[in-house]
Amino acid sequence: MLRRVTLRTMLLTGFEEAFFVCLRQGGKFMSTPRIIIAGTHSGAGKTTISIGLMAALVRRGLRVQPYKVGPDYIDTAYHTLVAKRVSRNLDDWMLTPSTLRYLFLKNMSGADIAVIEGVMGLFDGIGAGIAGSTAAVAKTLDCPVILVVDASCLSASAAAQVLGYQQYDPQVQVRGVILNQVSPGPHYDAVREAVEKRTGVPVLGCLPPREELRLPSRHLGLVPAVEMEGMHARIEKLARLMESTVDIDRLLAIASSTPALWTPAYPALSPPENVFPVNLAVAWDEAFNFYYQDNLDLLAQLGASVVHFSPLHDKIIPEDADGVYLGGGFPEVFAEGLSENQSMLESFRQRLAEGLPCFAECGGLMYLTQSIQDGEGKEWPMTGVLDGISRMTDGLQRFGYVEIRLTSDSILGVAGRLVKGHEFHHSVVEGISLPHVYEVTAASNQNRWQCGFVYKNTLAGYPHLHFWSNPLLAESLVASCWKYKQIKNTG
């Protein structure tokens, strides 16, 4: 009989030990058709081809579970729109191999095939290694790779590229190639012949250049799907184009030829002792939508009833909220609307002053400052919960993986706990005098800095945390909400 594994067990034995307790108690091999769409470099066309493939498979009646390698939030929103299933992140650095496989298999429930979009170039990870790369995830999941090559200005040189990627790490299975920015015809035929003759890797087709299918970008990557008009028509056109230029049947055969993966018995995580369901208000609108779905699922497993609300459109924080999760996004783009919603700003000031727990990340941190200065230098008043301002800059301030150590007790738990995360922002915060509880270490160079500002039961910082790197922090957040609920109900 499967033993229930609580996070208290994980605290005593470590998450990995508790996880393997579950593995020893049961499990089975699971046949899981899967494919990774990787690129030779950033901008090779991974996202467009991944979206087009997902849409083409959905048109065939397949239930597609989308994934994105790495900590990206924007690409996953496009996947979700296309597949009608929430896209998940697969991260080799923030998660251990066993946790990554567990979440991958758990989220495949009810799906026919996994389509995984890679990140950057196939082997690009932290520094000179492959940690955090598409290749690392491909090896962990024993997953075949379809390599996207921008061959717009190449012929036989495309074969040299594919050969290099094929031989760089023989454990990474490059099983097919799609040529981007190439139309059917003599150019395509020449590149295809060169690649297949020199490498033996089949060229599955091409995606012709179409300016109307190009996805627009801004400072943090693609413009989010929620802001794009006419996306459904654009996706439909892309799917039809790929159906005519890519051998979908052969790609499906590659995806279906993968070996079965061991399916662990899912850890039956339970809420903290004596904690009953709490209402967690999650900010979700055009301005705030950067969340790992696995984080939200974990919080729900631990006793949080997740309810969405909009700082942009709603008037107040939900009255029955026992806590707030204020994620990242683009508050600087929607600063005028956020600033004009005076009733919501006042709701944040009042409720957080009363001790309502609030966990904020990146864009959420900016919203809690006194004002946001946008890219044009215009200043927009915000909640003022934190005594400082946020200011957009012309360049990237921080980008990359980080490990955070809690230096003091907070709503995320006791001092000394470690959790992994990611930073990616062009803004800075200035003039905050409040204490901080994050000691942040960059994975790339071991540089350290302080962040994570505390005001009563509010904790706000730039890092986006992955709770599955240390689920005890999620437990503590739920417990903090429960403690507040008890005080509120008895007060």
C-alpha positions in Angstrom: 0.0 0.0 0.0 1.3 3.4 -0.9 2.5 5.4 2.1 1.4 9.0 2.2 4.4 11.3 2.1 4.0 14.6 3.8 6.4 17.5 3.5 7.2 16.9 7.2 8.8 13.6 6.0 10.7 15.6 3.4 11.9 18.0 6.0 13.4 15.1 8.1 14.8 13.0 5.2 15.2 15.4 2.3 12.9 15.7 -0.7 14.8 13.2 -2.8 14.8 10.6 -0.1 11.1 11.0 0.4 10.5 10.9 -3.3 12.3 7.6 -3.6 10.3 6.2 -0.8 7.4 6.5 -3.2 9.3 5.0 -6.1 10.1 1.9 -4.0 6.4 1.4 -3.2 5.1 1.1 -6.7 5.3 2.3 -10.3 5.2 1.0 -13.8 6.7 1.6 -17.2 4.6 4.1 -19.3 4.7 4.3 -23.1 4.9 8.1 -23.7 5.3 9.4 -27.3 7.4 12.5 -27.1 9.5 14.8 -29.2 11.8 17.8 -28.5 11.9 20.7 -31.0 15.5 22.1 -30.6 17.4 24.8 -32.4 20.9 25.4 -33.5 20.7 28.8 -31.8 18.2 31.3 -30.3 16.1 32.7 -33.1 16.3 29.6 -35.3 12.5 29.2 -35.3 11.8 26.8 -32.5 8.8 28.5 -31.2 7.1 29.0 -34.5 7.7 25.4 -35.6 6.7 24.1 -32.2 3.4 26.0 -32.2 2.7 25.0 -35.8 3.4 21.3 -35.0 1.2 21.4 -31.9 -1.6 23.0 -33.9 -1.3 20.4 -36.7 -1.4 17.6 -34.3 -4.5 19.0 -32.5 -6.1 19.3 -36.0 -5.6 15.5 -36.2 -7.5 15.0 -33.0 -4.5 14.3 -30.9 -4.3 15.5 -27.3 -1.0 17.3 -27.2 0.7 18.1 -23.9 3.1 21.0 -24.5 6.3 21.7 -22.5 9.0 24.3 -22.6 12.6 23.6 -21.6 13.8 26.3 -19.1 12.1 29.0 -17.1 10.2 30.8 -19.9 6.7 32.0 -19.2 5.8 33.6 -22.6 6.3 30.6 -24.9 4.2 28.4 -22.6 1.3 30.8 -23.0 1.4 30.3 -26.7 1.5 26.6 -26.3 -1.5 26.6 -23.9 -3.5 28.7 -26.4 -2.8 26.2 -29.2 -3.0 22.8 -27.3 -5.9 23.7 -24.9 -3.8 22.1 -22.2 -1.6 24.1 -19.8 2.0 24.0 -21.0 4.6 23.1 -18.3 8.2 24.0 -17.8 10.9 21.3 -17.7 14.1 22.6 -16.0 17.2 20.5 -15.6 18.9 23.0 -13.3 16.1 24.0 -10.9 14.8 20.4 -10.6 16.6 17.1 -9.9 16.3 14.4 -12.7 13.9 12.3 -10.7 11.6 15.3 -9.9 11.7 16.4 -13.6 10.7 12.9 -14.8 8.0 12.7 -12.1 6.4 16.0 -13.2 6.7 15.2 -16.9 4.9 11.9 -16.5 2.3 13.3 -14.0 1.4 16.0 -16.5 1.1 13.6 -19.4 -2.2 12.2 -17.9 -4.8 12.2 -20.6 -2.4 13.2 -23.3 -1.5 11.3 -26.5 1.9 13.0 -27.2 4.3 15.4 -25.6 5.8 18.2 -27.8 8.6 19.9 -26.0 10.0 23.2 -27.2 13.7 23.6 -26.4 15.6 26.7 -25.2 18.4 28.6 -27.0 20.7 26.3 -28.9 20.5 22.6 -28.3 23.6 22.4 -26.0 23.4 25.9 -24.5 23.2 25.8 -20.7 25.0 27.4 -17.8 28.5 28.5 -18.8 30.4 25.9 -20.9 28.3 23.0 -19.6 24.9 21.7 -20.6 23.1 22.0 -17.2 19.8 23.7 -17.9 20.0 23.0 -21.6 17.7 21.3 -24.0 20.2 18.5 -24.4 20.2 17.8 -20.7 16.4 17.4 -20.7 16.5 15.2 -23.8 18.9 12.9 -22.0 16.9 12.9 -18.7 13.7 12.0 -20.6 15.3 9.7 -23.2 13.7 11.9 -25.8 14.4 12.2 -29.6 15.3 15.6 -30.9 14.2 17.3 -34.1 16.7 20.0 -34.9 15.5 23.3 -36.4 18.1 24.8 -38.8 17.7 28.3 -40.3 18.9 27.4 -43.8 17.9 30.7 -45.5 21.6 31.4 -46.3 23.0 27.9 -46.3 23.3 24.9 -48.6 25.9 22.2 -47.9 27.0 24.1 -44.8 23.7 23.1 -43.2 25.0 19.5 -43.3 28.2 20.6 -41.4 26.0 22.1 -38.7 23.8 19.0 -38.3 26.9 16.8 -38.3 28.4 18.8 -35.4 25.2 18.7 -33.4 24.8 15.0 -34.1 28.4 14.1 -33.0 28.8 16.6 -30.1 27.1 14.2 -27.6 26.1 10.8 -29.0 23.7 10.3 -26.1 21.5 13.1 -27.5 19.4 11.6 -30.2 19.1 14.0 -33.2 16.5 12.0 -35.2 15.3 14.6 -37.7 15.8 18.1 -39.1 13.3 20.8 -40.1 14.7 23.6 -42.3 13.4 27.0 -41.4 13.1 30.0 -43.8 13.3 27.6 -46.8 10.6 27.0 -49.4 10.1 23.7 -51.3 12.2 23.7 -54.5 15.8 23.5 -55.7 17.2 25.2 -52.6 15.4 22.9 -50.2 16.3 19.8 -52.3 20.0 20.8 -52.3 20.1 21.3 -48.5 18.1 18.1 -47.9 20.4 16.0 -50.0 23.5 17.4 -48.3 22.2 16.8 -44.8 20.9 13.3 -45.4 23.9 12.2 -47.4 26.5 13.5 -44.9 24.7 12.7 -41.6 22.0 10.1 -42.3 19.5 12.3 -40.4 16.3 12.6 -42.3 15.1 16.1 -43.2 11.4 16.1 -42.4 10.4 19.2 -44.2 10.7 22.9 -44.2 8.9 26.1 -43.1 8.8 28.7 -45.9 9.4 32.4 -44.9 6.2 34.1 -44.1 6.4 37.6 -42.6 2.7 37.4 -41.5 3.5 34.4 -39.3 6.5 36.0 -37.5 5.9 36.5 -33.8 6.8 40.0 -32.6 9.2 40.5 -29.7 10.1 43.1 -27.1 12.5 43.4 -24.1 11.8 40.1 -22.4 11.2 38.0 -25.6 8.0 37.5 -27.5 5.0 39.7 -27.0 2.7 37.5 -24.8 -0.2 35.7 -26.5 -2.7 37.5 -24.3 -1.8 40.8 -26.1 -1.8 39.4 -29.6 -4.9 40.0 -31.8 -5.9 37.5 -34.4 -3.7 34.7 -33.0 -6.2 31.9 -33.7 -6.3 32.8 -37.4 -2.5 33.1 -37.5 -2.0 29.7 -35.8 -4.5 28.0 -38.1 -2.6 29.3 -41.1 0.7 28.1 -39.7 -0.7 24.7 -39.0 -2.0 24.3 -42.6 1.3 25.5 -44.0 3.3 23.0 -41.9 0.9 20.2 -42.9 1.8 20.9 -46.5 5.6 21.2 -46.0 6.5 18.9 -43.1 6.2 15.1 -43.0 4.0 14.9 -39.9 3.5 11.2 -40.1 7.2 10.5 -40.1 7.6 12.9 -37.1 4.9 11.0 -35.2 6.7 7.7 -36.0 9.9 9.1 -34.4 7.9 10.3 -31.4 6.3 6.9 -31.0 9.5 5.0 -31.2 10.7 6.2 -27.9 11.3 3.7 -25.1 8.9 3.5 -22.2 9.6 5.6 -19.2 9.4 4.4 -15.6 6.3 6.0 -14.0 6.8 6.5 -10.3 4.0 6.2 -7.8 3.1 9.8 -7.3 4.0 11.2 -3.9 0.8 11.7 -2.1 1.6 15.1 -0.7 -0.7 16.3 2.0 -1.4 19.7 3.6 0.6 20.7 6.7 -0.7 19.2 9.9 -3.9 20.8 11.1 -4.1 23.1 8.1 -7.4 23.3 6.3 -8.1 24.8 2.9 -7.1 28.4 2.5 -8.1 30.9 -0.2 -5.0 32.0 -2.2 -5.7 34.9 -4.5 -3.4 34.7 -7.6 -3.0 37.9 -9.7 -3.8 36.9 -13.3 -4.4 39.3 -16.1 -2.5 41.1 -18.9 0.0 42.6 -16.5 0.6 39.6 -14.2 0.7 36.1 -15.7 4.2 34.6 -15.1 3.7 31.5 -13.0 4.9 27.9 -13.1 1.7 25.8 -13.3 3.5 23.1 -11.3 3.9 25.7 -8.5 0.2 26.4 -8.4 -0.6 22.7 -8.5 1.7 22.1 -5.6 0.1 24.9 -3.5 -3.3 23.3 -4.3 -2.1 19.9 -3.2 -1.0 21.5 0.1 -4.4 23.0 0.9 -4.6 26.2 -1.1 -7.8 27.0 -3.1 -6.4 29.1 -6.0 -8.6 31.9 -7.1 -7.6 34.3 -9.9 -8.1 38.1 -9.6 -7.0 41.1 -11.7 -5.1 44.0 -10.2 -5.7 45.7 -13.6 -9.5 45.2 -13.8 -11.0 44.2 -10.4 -11.7 46.7 -7.7 -10.3 44.9 -4.6 -8.4 41.8 -3.5 -11.0 39.1 -3.0 -12.6 39.6 0.4 -12.2 36.0 1.4 -8.5 35.8 0.4 -6.2 34.4 3.1 -3.1 35.2 1.0 -2.0 36.7 -2.3 0.5 35.4 -4.9 1.6 38.3 -7.0 3.6 36.9 -9.9 5.7 38.5 -12.6 4.6 39.9 -15.9 4.7 43.3 -17.6 3.4 45.9 -15.1 5.5 48.5 -16.8 3.6 48.0 -20.0 0.2 48.3 -18.2 1.4 50.9 -15.6 -1.2 53.5 -16.6 -4.1 51.1 -16.1 -2.7 49.7 -12.9 -2.1 53.3 -11.6 -5.6 54.4 -12.4 -7.2 51.5 -10.6 -7.2 53.4 -7.3 -9.5 51.1 -5.4 -7.2 48.1 -6.0 -4.1 50.1 -5.0 -5.9 51.0 -1.8 -7.0 47.4 -1.2 -3.4 46.3 -1.4 -2.3 49.0 1.0 -5.0 48.2 3.5 -5.0 44.4 3.4 -1.3 44.1 3.5 -1.0 46.5 6.4 -3.5 44.3 8.2 -1.1 41.4 7.8 -2.5 39.5 4.8 0.3 37.3 3.5 1.6 38.3 0.1 4.3 36.6 -1.9 5.5 38.7 -4.8 7.9 38.0 -7.7 9.6 40.4 -10.1 6.7 42.4 -11.7 4.8 41.8 -8.4 7.7 43.5 -6.6 7.4 46.5 -8.9 3.7 46.8 -8.3 4.3 47.0 -4.5 6.7 49.9 -4.7 5.6 53.5 -4.6 5.8 54.0 -8.3 6.9 52.5 -11.7 9.0 54.7 -14.0 8.4 53.3 -17.5 10.8 53.2 -20.4 9.8 56.7 -21.5 10.6 58.2 -18.1 7.0 58.7 -17.0 6.3 57.8 -13.4 3.1 56.0 -12.4 2.0 55.7 -8.8 1.6 52.2 -7.5 0.6 50.7 -4.1 3.4 52.1 -2.0 3.4 49.0 0.2 7.2 49.1 -0.1 9.1 52.4 0.4 10.9 52.7 -2.8 10.4 53.0 -6.6 10.8 50.8 -9.6 12.5 52.1 -12.7 12.9 50.6 -16.2 16.4 50.8 -17.7 17.7 50.4 -21.3 19.5 47.2 -20.6 19.2 43.8 -19.0 19.9 44.0 -15.3 19.9 40.4 -14.3 19.5 37.2 -16.3 20.0 33.6 -15.2 19.6 30.9 -12.7 19.9 31.7 -9.0 19.9 29.9 -5.7 18.3 31.7 -2.7 19.0 31.2 0.9 16.5 32.5 3.4 18.5 34.6 5.9 15.6 35.2 8.3 12.3 33.6 9.1 9.5 34.7 6.7 6.2 33.5 5.2 8.3 31.0 3.2 9.7 29.4 6.3 12.7 29.4 8.6 16.1 30.9 8.0 18.6 28.6 6.2 16.2 27.1 3.7 17.4 26.9 0.1 15.4 27.2 -3.1 16.3 27.6 -6.8 14.9 30.2 -9.2 15.6 32.5 -12.1 15.9 36.2 -12.7 15.2 38.1 -16.0 14.5 41.8 -15.8 15.3 45.2 -17.2 14.1 47.1 -14.1 15.7 48.1 -10.9 14.2 49.0 -7.5 15.7 52.0 -5.6 15.3 53.5 -2.1 13.8 50.5 -0.3 14.8 50.6 3.4 13.0 47.5 4.5 14.9 44.4 5.7 15.6 41.6 3.2 15.6 37.8 3.6 17.1 36.6 0.3 20.8 35.9 -0.1 20.9 35.3 -3.8 23.8 33.4 -5.6 24.1 33.4 -9.4 24.6 29.9 -10.8 26.8 31.2 -13.6 29.5 33.0 -11.6 28.7 32.6 -7.9 28.1 36.4 -7.5 26.0 37.2 -4.5 23.5 40.0 -3.6 20.6 40.7 -1.3 16.9 40.8 -2.2 13.6 39.7 -0.9 12.1 42.7 1.0 9.8 42.1 4.0 6.9 44.2 5.2 4.7 42.5 7.9 3.6 39.3 6.1 4.6 40.5 2.7 7.7 39.1 0.9 8.7 40.6 -2.4 11.8 40.0 -4.5 13.0 39.7 -8.1 13.7 35.9 -8.3 11.0 33.6 -9.7 11.1 30.6 -7.4 10.4 27.0 -8.4 8.7 25.5 -5.3 9.5 21.9 -6.5 13.2 22.6 -5.9 12.2 22.8 -2.2 8.5 22.1 -1.6 8.8 23.1 2.1 8.6 26.8 1.0 5.2 26.1 -0.6 4.1 24.4 2.6 5.2 27.4 4.7 3.3 29.8 2.4 0.1 27.8 2.8 0.7 27.6 6.6 1.2 31.4 6.8 -2.1 31.8 5.0 -3.8 29.4 7.5 -2.3 31.3 10.4 -3.7 34.6 9.1 -7.1 33.0 8.5 -7.2 31.8 12.1 -6.4 35.2 13.4 -8.9 36.9 11.1 -11.7 34.5 12.1 -11.0 34.8 15.8 -10.3 38.5 15.8 
